[in-house]
Amino acid sequence: HPLCPCTIYPLGGSPAGCSHVNGYKVDNWKQNLRVIYQCFVWSGTAETRRRKAKSCICHMCGAHLNRLHSCLYCVFFGCFTKKHIHEHAKNKRHNLAIDLLYGGIYCFVCQDYIYDKDMEQIAKEEQRKAWKFSLVISAPSHLSTGIGEKYTTWEPTKRELELLRHNPKRRKITTNCTIGLRGLINLGNTCFMNCIVQALTHTPLLRDFFLSDRHKCEMQSNSCLVCEMSQLFQEFYSGHRSPHIPFRLLHLVWTHARHLAGYEQQDAHEFLIAALDVLHRHCKGDTINDNGKKANNPNHCNCIIDQIFTGGLQSDVTCQVCHGVSTTIDPFWDISLDLPGSSTPFWPLSPGGDGSTVNGESHLSGSTTLTDCLRRFTRPEHLGSSAKIKCGGCHSYQESTKQLTMKKLPIVACFHLKRFEHSAKLRRKITTYVSFPLELDMTPFMASSKESRMNGQYQQSVDVLNNDNKYSLFAVVNHQGTLESGHYTSFIRQHKDQWFKCDDAIITKASIKDVLDSEGYLLFYHKQFLEYE
């Protein structure tokens, strides 16, 4: 749990506790706290577990779950999620409560979990007693001695504190380190899943979230996809080299996204969107702000998925008669881009075969770039007489133009190159080569830069130095073969210029040229200023 703002950790010294616990530390407070831990938190015997299950219910709604907390001043159990324990604390002015699942102490004045050295010591002692007692009862006699100590929490030694004092910055991974690289067994046409898992497990901010144990599960056990992803990150960064078998992940995907169930080959893009949707639904409790404020993204959600992947797409519809503009902003997790060679007319936007460079992409004669696709995506489009809209200014149906731009950029921008074409007359794969850069500047495609493009022609934006809009490529998903029979692989960036090819269980070193020469199906870019070296 995050700690109370009052809590200070002087390196090498004792943590200073929250000042609000002083009102609790009177008379027999230590013995009272021990009884609460023994009876309601750490259950060492079957009897205490039965007593906990029977008595630990919310006194207001009767629920067993919803992060049940117990008041430390009186016998009252209340839901934390539904804020019943908060109501009790406010009415009775009982400022402290204990989490009955994890044993953490919550201060309602600070509105956060707190650390107190004396309370922590009691919690550890009672937890060790419960572990030992449980193992002595359940384990054979020759295994019981000392097993409980195996799970005691880590505390830094004096030597480690000294090292922390001289090395306060975040740990850096050396360029020759391969931690985080791990193959995935193909469970029967599951390469579409494996390549997306590789991309997600190498997303910097998503990795930081899961490896810092930020997820607070509120679902039934064994049904939460976020819990499984958390376990997957632990597996990937454990240092094990043998390929991982993602059978539990596959089962949960089949359970929560039934259209992907079965052993047929599925679309990697479809799996990505389904996975993000399920993760978003399962981690809604993992909000950074618990103060009721709406999140600063178009989905108005504070979950880690929306914080990283959600952007805002602005649609401006302009009446051709009165030139009135109707604007809407919709959330997106990815941008799907049309390609030359599709049945959709493609507007040629390349500067030509003069060898010029835009957004770090070399324009060879006849080649198409990611920037071309983005310029086509954000160009004004005449909707025509068959798609008239009712203009709010004219109060009648008029012809109009529509233009899409980026109102808010996500931390991770995913571009889907539409290589699979499905229509009533046609089902085929488009193999057009599209060059994409290692570094991408999205400034020209922002709504704020709209005035820098006139008549659909690109002009250099005056805001080219805006670093907030600059991205670095960190993953590429490729599809080899035909629409009927194919195979997915991925390229993953491990360090700044170090790439690896992931082909299910096999991982091999790759060059930057290998990456940039690949066909490209899904391209993952991360905002540069939020990346870590």
LOPA-506884 format. One line per field, with one value per residue (C-alpha): residue number from 1; residue in one letter; y, z, x. Coordinates in pm, 1 decimal. Example, Ala and Ser with C-alpha at 12.3 -4.5 7.8 and 13.67 -1.06 7.14 Angstrom:
REM residues 2
seq	1,2
type	a,s
v	-450.0,-106.0
w	780.0,714.0
u	1230.0,1367.0
END
This chain:
REM residues 533
seq	1,2,3,4,5,6,7,8,9,10,11,12,13,14,15,16,17,18,19,20,21,22,23,24,25,26,27,28,29,30,31,32,33,34,35,36,37,38,39,40,41,42,43,44,45,46,47,48,49,50,51,52,53,54,55,56,57,58,59,60,61,62,63,64,65,66,67,68,69,70,71,72,73,74,75,76,77,78,79,80,81,82,83,84,85,86,87,88,89,90,91,92,93,94,95,96,97,98,99,100,101,102,103,104,105,106,107,108,109,110,111,112,113,114,115,116,117,118,119,120,121,122,123,124,125,126,127,128,129,130,131,132,133,134,135,136,137,138,139,140,141,142,143,144,145,146,147,148,149,150,151,152,153,154,155,156,157,158,159,160,161,162,163,164,165,166,167,168,169,170,171,172,173,174,175,176,177,178,179,180,181,182,183,184,185,186,187,188,189,190,191,192,193,194,195,196,197,198,199,200,201,202,203,204,205,206,207,208,209,210,211,212,213,214,215,216,217,218,219,220,221,222,223,224,225,226,227,228,229,230,231,232,233,234,235,236,237,238,239,240,241,242,243,244,245,246,247,248,249,250,251,252,253,254,255,256,257,258,259,260,261,262,263,264,265,266,267,268,269,270,271,272,273,274,275,276,277,278,279,280,281,282,283,284,285,286,287,288,289,290,291,292,293,294,295,296,297,298,299,300,301,302,303,304,305,306,307,308,309,310,311,312,313,314,315,316,317,318,319,320,321,322,323,324,325,326,327,328,329,330,331,332,333,334,335,336,337,338,339,340,341,342,343,344,345,346,347,348,349,350,351,352,353,354,355,356,357,358,359,360,361,362,363,364,365,366,367,368,369,370,371,372,373,374,375,376,377,378,379,380,381,382,383,384,385,386,387,388,389,390,391,392,393,394,395,396,397,398,399,400,401,402,403,404,405,406,407,408,409,410,411,412,413,414,415,416,417,418,419,420,421,422,423,424,425,426,427,428,429,430,431,432,433,434,435,436,437,438,439,440,441,442,443,444,445,446,447,448,449,450,451,452,453,454,455,456,457,458,459,460,461,462,463,464,465,466,467,468,469,470,471,472,473,474,475,476,477,478,479,480,481,482,483,484,485,486,487,488,489,490,491,492,493,494,495,496,497,498,499,500,501,502,503,504,505,506,507,508,509,510,511,512,513,514,515,516,517,518,519,520,521,522,523,524,525,526,527,528,529,530,531,532,533
type	h,p,l,c,p,c,t,i,y,p,l,g,g,s,p,a,g,c,s,h,v,n,g,y,k,v,d,n,w,k,q,n,l,r,v,i,y,q,c,f,v,w,s,g,t,a,e,t,r,r,r,k,a,k,s,c,i,c,h,m,c,g,a,h,l,n,r,l,h,s,c,l,y,c,v,f,f,g,c,f,t,k,k,h,i,h,e,h,a,k,n,k,r,h,n,l,a,i,d,l,l,y,g,g,i,y,c,f,v,c,q,d,y,i,y,d,k,d,m,e,q,i,a,k,e,e,q,r,k,a,w,k,f,s,l,v,i,s,a,p,s,h,l,s,t,g,i,g,e,k,y,t,t,w,e,p,t,k,r,e,l,e,l,l,r,h,n,p,k,r,r,k,i,t,t,n,c,t,i,g,l,r,g,l,i,n,l,g,n,t,c,f,m,n,c,i,v,q,a,l,t,h,t,p,l,l,r,d,f,f,l,s,d,r,h,k,c,e,m,q,s,n,s,c,l,v,c,e,m,s,q,l,f,q,e,f,y,s,g,h,r,s,p,h,i,p,f,r,l,l,h,l,v,w,t,h,a,r,h,l,a,g,y,e,q,q,d,a,h,e,f,l,i,a,a,l,d,v,l,h,r,h,c,k,g,d,t,i,n,d,n,g,k,k,a,n,n,p,n,h,c,n,c,i,i,d,q,i,f,t,g,g,l,q,s,d,v,t,c,q,v,c,h,g,v,s,t,t,i,d,p,f,w,d,i,s,l,d,l,p,g,s,s,t,p,f,w,p,l,s,p,g,g,d,g,s,t,v,n,g,e,s,h,l,s,g,s,t,t,l,t,d,c,l,r,r,f,t,r,p,e,h,l,g,s,s,a,k,i,k,c,g,g,c,h,s,y,q,e,s,t,k,q,l,t,m,k,k,l,p,i,v,a,c,f,h,l,k,r,f,e,h,s,a,k,l,r,r,k,i,t,t,y,v,s,f,p,l,e,l,d,m,t,p,f,m,a,s,s,k,e,s,r,m,n,g,q,y,q,q,s,v,d,v,l,n,n,d,n,k,y,s,l,f,a,v,v,n,h,q,g,t,l,e,s,g,h,y,t,s,f,i,r,q,h,k,d,q,w,f,k,c,d,d,a,i,i,t,k,a,s,i,k,d,v,l,d,s,e,g,y,l,l,f,y,h,k,q,f,l,e,y,e
v	0.0,361.7,527.9,816.0,1161.8,1204.8,910.3,998.7,751.7,888.2,653.7,453.6,567.1,458.7,555.2,832.0,721.3,901.3,1139.8,1038.0,696.6,860.4,889.4,512.2,420.4,426.3,163.6,-191.4,-94.3,-348.3,-640.6,-520.8,-495.9,-845.4,-987.5,-826.5,-970.6,-1314.3,-1337.3,-1143.0,-1101.5,-1384.0,-1705.4,-1979.6,-2252.3,-2389.9,-2255.0,-1897.2,-1922.7,-2036.3,-1755.8,-1500.2,-1622.8,-1615.8,-1283.9,-1069.3,-917.0,-553.2,-429.5,-204.8,-421.6,-773.3,-826.8,-1046.1,-885.7,-524.9,-480.5,-531.2,-317.7,-329.2,-20.3,-20.0,166.3,-48.6,-370.3,-254.8,-411.2,-207.2,-217.0,1.3,-9.7,105.4,348.6,205.1,205.7,569.6,662.5,492.1,674.1,1009.9,959.1,813.6,1004.0,672.7,759.8,420.0,92.3,-230.7,-411.1,-763.1,-917.8,-761.7,-624.4,-266.4,24.6,300.8,659.2,842.0,1179.4,1128.9,926.0,672.2,362.6,444.0,296.4,275.6,88.9,-52.6,-163.8,-317.3,-518.4,-659.3,-744.7,-934.0,-1124.9,-1237.9,-1326.7,-1547.3,-1719.5,-1791.7,-1928.9,-2153.1,-2281.3,-2351.1,-2539.8,-2743.9,-2857.7,-2930.8,-3040.3,-3364.1,-3333.5,-3360.9,-3060.9,-2831.6,-2682.3,-2333.8,-2341.4,-2042.4,-1827.4,-1883.2,-1620.8,-1340.8,-998.6,-858.3,-586.7,-416.0,-488.8,-212.7,-292.3,-266.0,61.8,194.8,91.0,255.1,576.5,596.4,468.1,645.2,633.9,366.2,51.2,52.5,-258.3,-307.1,-340.0,-702.9,-802.6,-1020.6,-1014.6,-983.0,-1186.5,-1517.4,-1734.1,-1848.0,-2197.2,-2211.4,-2390.5,-2453.3,-2155.2,-1913.1,-1711.5,-1423.8,-1413.2,-1466.3,-1169.1,-932.6,-1061.0,-986.1,-629.4,-570.5,-715.3,-479.8,-166.2,41.9,201.8,-113.3,-312.5,-63.8,-90.9,-469.8,-517.3,-272.0,-481.2,-200.6,-416.3,-451.5,-732.5,-717.4,-1016.3,-1382.3,-1577.0,-1727.2,-1517.5,-1186.6,-1125.7,-845.9,-1088.9,-1328.2,-1048.5,-956.0,-1316.2,-1316.3,-1013.1,-1190.7,-1492.9,-1282.0,-1086.0,-1376.4,-1452.9,-1796.6,-1878.8,-2170.2,-2083.7,-2001.9,-2191.8,-1933.6,-2184.3,-1986.7,-1669.2,-1852.4,-1997.8,-1654.1,-1501.8,-1776.1,-1713.2,-1336.0,-1293.5,-1589.0,-1482.5,-1571.8,-1918.6,-2224.2,-2333.4,-2151.9,-1882.0,-1543.0,-1186.7,-1032.7,-687.7,-825.8,-1001.3,-679.6,-482.2,-765.0,-799.1,-424.5,-422.8,-710.1,-565.9,-229.1,-389.9,-602.1,-329.7,-52.0,-66.1,23.5,396.9,632.6,903.4,787.4,1131.0,1094.1,1317.6,1218.2,1100.4,1318.5,1091.5,1057.3,743.9,932.7,622.1,607.6,242.2,171.3,63.3,395.3,592.5,431.4,338.9,578.1,879.3,1123.6,1145.2,1473.8,1469.8,1806.2,1806.6,2133.2,2244.1,2341.8,2613.7,2807.9,2663.6,2583.4,2315.7,2031.3,1872.3,1541.5,1368.5,989.9,765.8,524.0,250.6,225.9,392.6,175.9,302.3,224.5,108.6,155.8,-145.0,-165.0,-114.7,217.0,497.2,599.8,962.8,987.6,1224.0,1139.8,1434.1,1225.8,1035.2,1312.9,1127.5,1380.2,1279.3,1344.7,1224.8,1029.9,822.8,805.2,849.3,623.8,635.7,483.1,391.4,452.7,566.8,563.8,943.4,911.7,689.8,932.6,1230.6,1043.6,954.0,1319.7,1479.3,1650.2,1415.9,1531.9,1326.8,1378.4,1419.9,1069.4,1142.9,1479.4,1580.9,1814.5,2134.6,2308.5,2647.9,2597.8,2376.7,2163.1,1871.5,1987.9,1842.2,1857.0,1765.4,1559.4,1574.7,1360.8,1487.8,1390.5,1587.5,1396.6,1156.3,834.1,733.0,428.8,486.1,167.8,182.8,-94.6,-124.5,-269.7,-557.9,-789.6,-680.8,-834.3,-742.1,-910.5,-973.3,-982.6,-1149.9,-1096.2,-976.6,-649.6,-690.6,-329.7,-231.2,64.2,219.7,334.8,535.6,455.5,800.0,958.7,1315.0,1334.0,1715.8,1758.5,1538.4,1718.4,1919.8,2214.7,2189.8,2177.3,2531.3,2431.1,2207.1,2389.5,2219.9,1880.3,1963.5,1915.6,2216.8,2210.0,2292.7,2576.3,2343.7,2086.8,2124.5,1994.9,1691.7,1579.5,1456.8,1257.0,878.5,589.2,255.1,-35.4,-324.5,-444.6,-731.9,-899.6,-1150.3,-1392.0,-1594.4,-1557.9,-1465.7,-1834.2,-1963.4,-1746.5,-1695.8,-1402.2,-1294.6,-981.0,-761.4,-629.2,-350.8,-456.4,-149.7,173.7,8.8,-360.5,-560.9,-924.3,-1131.3,-1334.8,-1635.8,-1819.1,-2012.8,-1897.2,-1559.7,-1440.9,-1119.1,-882.8,-576.2,-241.8,-308.9,-636.0,-441.2,-154.6,-387.0,-599.4,-581.4,-437.9,-510.4,-351.4,-75.3,24.1,362.3,497.5,864.2,951.7,1175.9,898.0,626.9,500.4,410.8
w	0.0,-48.5,272.8,469.7,373.8,738.2,710.8,660.5,589.2,687.5,527.6,787.7,1066.0,1204.9,1009.3,1179.8,1233.1,1157.6,1442.3,1452.2,1605.7,1938.3,2040.4,2001.3,2207.0,2552.7,2821.8,2680.4,2314.5,2232.3,2371.8,2200.0,1866.9,1912.6,1969.4,1648.4,1448.8,1607.8,1563.2,1248.9,1033.5,1064.3,1106.6,1225.1,1304.5,1150.8,1447.0,1400.1,1026.4,1097.2,1348.5,1102.0,821.8,1050.3,1226.5,973.4,776.7,713.8,992.0,744.2,433.2,548.5,276.4,333.0,61.2,-59.9,132.3,480.6,755.4,1133.5,1353.4,1606.5,1870.4,1883.2,1746.2,1402.1,1058.6,745.6,369.3,243.8,-118.9,-33.8,227.2,516.1,734.5,631.1,750.5,1085.1,1127.1,1051.1,1282.3,1575.4,1515.2,1521.0,1299.4,1257.1,1098.9,997.9,663.8,751.1,442.4,444.1,797.1,694.7,921.8,757.0,889.6,796.3,878.9,634.9,400.1,344.1,485.3,747.4,893.5,1267.7,1396.0,1707.9,1521.1,1243.7,1497.9,1651.6,1305.5,1213.6,1540.7,1514.7,1148.4,1223.8,1506.6,1274.3,1000.8,1236.4,1407.1,1075.1,941.0,1259.6,1238.7,864.5,774.7,862.5,1171.2,978.9,762.7,1014.4,1197.5,1081.5,757.3,865.0,862.8,488.7,416.8,649.9,491.2,368.4,566.0,452.3,640.3,746.5,443.3,210.6,367.9,305.1,-61.2,-93.2,52.5,-213.5,-497.8,-455.7,-823.2,-992.6,-1087.8,-1447.4,-1660.4,-1829.8,-2206.9,-2192.4,-1953.7,-2095.3,-1797.5,-1918.9,-2233.1,-2227.0,-2495.0,-2493.3,-2584.7,-2872.2,-2739.0,-3081.2,-3318.5,-3027.2,-3188.9,-3220.3,-2838.8,-2778.2,-2989.2,-2810.0,-2469.1,-2568.4,-2662.9,-2340.3,-2111.0,-2268.3,-2233.7,-1986.3,-1772.8,-1773.6,-1655.8,-1373.4,-1262.1,-1239.3,-1093.6,-812.4,-715.8,-763.4,-854.2,-586.9,-700.4,-618.5,-826.7,-753.1,-736.7,-1058.0,-1279.6,-1296.0,-1610.8,-1438.9,-1166.5,-1438.2,-1618.3,-1288.6,-1248.5,-1609.9,-1545.9,-1242.7,-1462.8,-1737.0,-1498.7,-1268.5,-1458.5,-1576.4,-1930.4,-2013.3,-2225.5,-2028.8,-2089.0,-2084.6,-2039.8,-1763.2,-1970.7,-2267.8,-2047.1,-1907.1,-2256.0,-2370.3,-2061.4,-2092.9,-2473.4,-2604.6,-2968.8,-2938.5,-2788.9,-2978.4,-3146.5,-3476.6,-3574.9,-3455.2,-3550.4,-3329.6,-3355.0,-3246.2,-2953.8,-2848.3,-2835.1,-2654.5,-2400.7,-2330.4,-2289.8,-2038.0,-1850.6,-1835.3,-1692.1,-1438.9,-1302.0,-1244.0,-873.8,-946.4,-955.2,-879.5,-753.5,-488.9,-447.5,-698.1,-961.2,-1324.1,-1496.0,-1752.4,-2048.1,-2284.4,-2105.0,-1769.8,-1608.9,-1380.3,-1445.4,-1569.0,-1914.4,-1981.2,-1835.5,-2082.7,-2396.0,-2421.6,-2648.3,-2775.4,-3144.2,-3250.4,-3534.9,-3695.5,-3932.7,-4128.8,-4307.7,-4671.3,-4664.7,-4338.5,-4250.3,-3900.0,-3724.6,-3509.8,-3293.4,-3106.3,-2917.7,-2892.1,-2696.1,-2883.6,-2795.8,-3144.4,-3485.8,-3789.0,-4107.8,-4470.7,-4706.9,-5078.1,-5265.6,-5068.7,-5230.8,-5038.7,-5259.6,-5121.6,-5148.0,-5253.1,-5011.6,-5037.4,-5120.0,-5412.1,-5506.4,-5423.2,-5130.0,-4879.7,-4521.1,-4318.7,-3956.7,-3990.2,-4284.1,-4611.1,-4910.8,-5186.9,-5522.1,-5495.9,-5126.0,-4866.1,-4513.8,-4182.1,-4207.5,-4542.7,-4380.8,-4090.4,-4325.8,-4520.0,-4193.6,-4083.6,-4419.6,-4475.9,-4639.2,-4838.0,-4722.5,-5043.3,-5122.1,-5004.4,-4650.0,-4568.5,-4202.8,-4029.1,-3968.9,-3636.4,-3800.6,-4115.5,-3943.8,-4258.7,-4416.0,-4594.8,-4748.3,-4524.7,-4480.7,-4197.2,-4056.5,-3784.4,-3566.3,-3236.2,-2946.0,-2677.8,-2739.2,-2536.0,-2364.6,-2592.4,-2950.3,-3135.8,-3514.0,-3691.6,-4060.9,-4224.5,-4413.4,-4403.4,-4635.6,-4595.8,-4821.4,-4994.5,-5304.1,-5166.7,-4890.2,-4916.5,-4748.0,-4854.3,-4855.6,-4945.2,-4773.6,-4538.3,-4391.3,-4029.6,-3819.9,-3491.7,-3367.1,-3450.6,-3400.3,-3383.0,-3367.6,-3731.2,-3662.3,-3349.3,-3345.5,-3226.3,-3544.6,-3777.2,-3903.0,-4029.4,-4292.7,-4575.7,-4846.7,-4731.4,-4797.5,-4521.9,-4392.6,-4128.2,-3790.3,-3585.9,-3285.9,-3397.5,-3071.4,-2861.6,-2694.2,-2545.2,-2890.6,-2967.0,-2956.3,-2976.3,-3140.4,-2892.8,-3048.7,-3394.4,-3465.9,-3805.9,-3997.9,-4242.0,-4491.9,-4637.3,-4490.4,-4470.3,-4340.9,-4157.2,-3851.9,-3613.8,-3476.9,-3300.2,-3259.3,-2906.2,-2798.7,-2483.5,-2456.2,-2653.0,-2959.6,-2872.3,-3043.5,-3029.0,-3248.7,-3059.2,-3248.4,-2985.1,-2773.9,-2976.4,-2909.7,-3125.6,-3148.8,-3423.3,-3587.4,-3629.3,-4004.6,-3947.7,-3761.2,-4007.8,-4309.6,-4170.8,-4320.5,-4008.6,-3891.1,-3545.0,-3447.4,-3080.7,-2990.5,-2638.8,-2542.4,-2516.5,-2208.8,-2004.8,-2111.8,-1894.9,-2019.4
u	0.0,113.7,217.1,72.2,205.6,312.6,547.2,914.0,1193.1,1533.5,1788.0,1970.9,1738.2,1403.6,1090.9,895.6,535.1,209.6,129.1,-236.5,-160.1,-64.9,-428.3,-463.8,-156.7,-310.8,-378.0,-356.7,-336.5,-62.9,-261.2,-577.6,-395.1,-249.6,-597.6,-724.3,-433.8,-477.0,-853.8,-931.4,-619.4,-362.8,-562.4,-327.5,-580.1,-896.5,-1092.0,-968.7,-1039.0,-1396.0,-1440.5,-1306.5,-1533.9,-1837.7,-1781.7,-1595.6,-1880.5,-1965.0,-2193.1,-2374.9,-2430.8,-2339.4,-2076.2,-1767.9,-1554.6,-1508.9,-1177.5,-1318.6,-1157.3,-1195.0,-1204.9,-918.6,-1123.0,-1439.6,-1586.1,-1697.4,-1632.9,-1697.7,-1644.0,-1360.7,-1480.6,-1832.6,-1688.0,-1891.9,-1579.4,-1524.9,-1877.1,-1811.8,-1479.7,-1639.1,-1937.5,-1741.8,-1415.1,-1229.1,-933.8,-763.5,-874.4,-698.8,-723.1,-840.3,-679.2,-330.6,-304.9,-224.1,-326.7,-531.9,-552.1,-873.5,-719.9,-431.6,-655.6,-379.7,-212.9,47.6,361.7,424.3,728.2,558.1,246.0,453.8,652.4,331.4,196.5,515.4,527.5,164.9,204.3,505.5,314.1,21.1,249.1,440.9,127.3,-41.0,261.0,307.7,-55.5,-65.1,289.0,471.2,687.0,1014.0,915.1,753.8,1051.4,1134.8,934.1,729.5,1042.2,1075.7,810.2,917.6,934.8,1267.0,1436.5,1756.8,2077.0,2315.6,2529.9,2229.5,2122.1,2471.0,2448.8,2105.8,2242.3,2514.6,2293.0,1956.2,1858.7,1654.5,1841.5,1960.7,1977.8,2311.4,2319.4,2431.4,2151.2,1871.8,1635.3,1277.3,1343.9,1162.7,1007.8,645.5,530.4,281.5,-26.6,-176.8,-194.9,-143.4,137.5,-113.1,-131.0,241.6,351.1,109.5,223.0,583.0,486.2,291.2,559.9,815.7,602.0,809.8,534.3,319.8,623.0,683.2,318.8,313.1,661.4,576.7,271.0,18.7,-283.1,-554.4,-781.8,-1151.3,-1259.7,-1306.5,-982.2,-845.2,-1074.3,-885.4,-679.9,-484.9,-370.7,-254.9,-68.6,94.3,208.1,326.8,548.4,695.3,770.4,929.5,1153.5,1241.1,1560.7,1441.8,1551.9,1323.3,1016.1,703.3,377.0,92.3,-192.0,-366.7,-357.1,-509.0,-783.9,-873.5,-879.2,-1115.7,-1331.0,-1358.6,-1332.7,-1530.5,-1498.6,-1126.8,-1188.1,-1067.4,-747.2,-799.5,-552.0,-679.9,-591.6,-319.8,-480.2,-816.2,-648.3,-471.3,-797.3,-979.9,-695.2,-686.6,-1064.8,-1063.9,-765.4,-942.4,-1257.0,-1065.3,-838.0,-1090.4,-1005.2,-641.8,-703.0,-418.7,-655.8,-901.9,-1057.9,-1339.5,-1179.2,-1214.2,-898.6,-727.2,-801.1,-1098.9,-1223.3,-1222.4,-1073.8,-770.5,-686.0,-333.7,-458.1,-631.4,-341.8,-100.5,-296.9,-595.1,-576.2,-837.7,-934.9,-1094.5,-1347.6,-1434.2,-1732.8,-1754.7,-2071.1,-1996.8,-2264.2,-2218.9,-1876.1,-1997.4,-1788.3,-1921.9,-1649.3,-1651.3,-1369.1,-1362.7,-1122.7,-896.2,-648.7,-499.8,-508.7,-595.7,-433.1,-528.2,-253.9,-187.7,-319.5,-642.2,-982.7,-1003.0,-861.6,-524.8,-422.1,-54.2,114.5,483.5,710.1,834.3,1144.7,1385.6,1537.6,1397.0,1334.8,1021.0,990.2,1312.1,1182.3,1372.3,1141.7,1261.0,1090.1,743.9,777.2,507.3,586.5,403.4,392.8,212.8,-48.5,-93.9,-125.9,-392.3,-569.3,-579.7,-664.0,-1003.1,-1251.6,-1554.9,-1852.0,-2054.5,-2421.6,-2510.1,-2390.1,-2545.1,-2566.7,-2807.7,-2614.3,-2678.2,-2623.4,-2828.6,-3089.6,-3102.7,-2915.4,-2601.9,-2289.2,-1984.2,-1619.1,-1476.2,-1124.8,-965.1,-679.4,-520.6,-663.8,-471.7,-184.5,-151.1,170.0,186.1,73.1,-18.6,-58.1,-246.6,-158.7,-471.7,-312.8,-614.9,-893.6,-1237.9,-1526.4,-1818.6,-1609.6,-1256.3,-1055.5,-681.6,-364.5,-198.6,180.3,270.7,594.4,552.4,865.6,843.0,1090.8,1265.6,1158.1,825.0,702.8,321.8,306.7,188.7,-114.5,-234.2,-555.4,-345.1,-135.4,-434.2,-381.7,-34.2,-189.7,-363.2,-567.8,-449.2,-84.3,172.5,362.2,631.6,475.6,620.8,590.1,844.5,1038.7,748.4,907.6,574.0,472.7,787.9,787.7,1035.2,961.4,981.4,785.6,680.5,441.1,472.6,262.3,420.2,218.3,-127.1,-462.9,-558.1,-225.3,21.1,239.8,296.8,634.5,749.4,1055.5,1112.4,1347.0,1532.3,1755.9,1793.6,1949.0,1923.3,1649.5,1539.2,1311.5,1049.4,919.2,711.5,966.2,1269.3,1432.5,1722.5,1923.9,1807.7,1958.0,1784.0,1789.6,1599.6,1334.1,1297.0,1299.8,1016.9,669.0,503.3,148.6,131.7,375.5,418.0,566.6,633.8,652.1,1018.6,1006.5,836.9,1079.1,1362.1,1703.1
END
